[in-house]
Amino acid sequence: MEEKILSKSELIQLFQDEVIIDTNKAWLMNGKEVEIIALHDVEPKYLQDVTNAKLYKIIPKEEGRRY
């Protein structure tokens, strides 16, 4: 699986269509664990709502790598 950059509406649609599933422990896409990173166009010190980005990056989580 390759990294993908999506708009907020595209990301929401993937959750609604259950392409991405929230297991309460991880996000799964096509049975593989992924990370979702908000891409903001402002400096972090100016962010008020970290969940409200225009774009998001979905990247596959490396096996064995936990945060």
Buried (B, 14 or more C-beta within 10 A) or exposed (E): EEEBEBEBEEBEEBEEEEEBEEEEEEBBBEEEBBBBBBEBEEEEEEEEEEEEBEBBBBBBBEEEEEE
